[in-house]
Amino acid sequence: MSHLISTGRRRPGAPGGTGLGFGVPGYAHPLVAPVEWAELTRPGIPLHWAVLDVDRGPGMLPDPHCLEAAGRLTNAGVRVLGHLDLRYGTRAFGELVSEAHRFVDWYKVAGFSLQRCPSGAAELPETRRLVITLRALLEGAHVVSCHGGHPHQGYAHCADQLVTFSGPWSEYRWSQVAEWTAEHPPERFCHLVHGVPRTHLEEAMRIARWQGAGTIYFTDRTDRGNGVAPWEALPGYWDDIVSRIGPGVSE
């Protein structure tokens, strides 16, 4: 498959201005990260969605702290997505649908984040079957398929958004974008990058624009491999990146 290099000319379809908003991949439990969850309700932040992961999914019983956090976000007009782990296509269909039901019934989510979504053509029909079922379960569901890299282009006709990069800044700054993405608008793609130094924020945003990603989450937190995801806490430069993107830019 041919590619366009991220450091080259802006690909067709990318916005001329900043044109970016945030997708929050999942903060730690509200008891552990109360500041992070509260920050998401601050007016003016261009927030496209935030993922709720109670216990690697919805958990077996409603969590009162997560109920409260999800309710505050929903009341503030924030789209909350339930975390469904597909394990690259190895999870049973019935398990995933059952978890989706619990997210809808308990937390009133507005959609789903399909974590560890498969990327190959062989897994596409089963992934499409799941997404069709999720949309039947929840009218107007916003579905984000998290591949971490560029999947088979058929997935673009399955989910509302695709996470086509999830990884460290050391890889993102030299990354390439699949040529087929130029056929779709920026709001279809999301990039999640950890380990981004404050001094490279402008460069990181420039790469996102060139590659045609309309949703981002950049953080200076790093993946230490200790079971704590770099997305679980606010970036050290949260106020800075919010001011660079600007309130209302994503509208």
Secondary structure, DSSP 8 states (H G I E B T S, - for coil): --EEETTSS--TT--SS---EEEE---S-TTT-HHHHHHTTSTT--EEEEEE-SSSSS-SS--HHHHHHHHHHHHTT--EEEEEE-GGGTS-HHHHHHHHHHHHHHH--SEEEEET---STTTHHHHHHHHHHHHHHSTT-EEEEE-SS---GGGGGTSSEEEEEEEEHHHHTT-EEEGGGGGS-GGGEEEEEES--GGGHHHHHHHHHHHT-SEEEEES----SSS--TTSS--TTHHHHHHHH-TTTT-
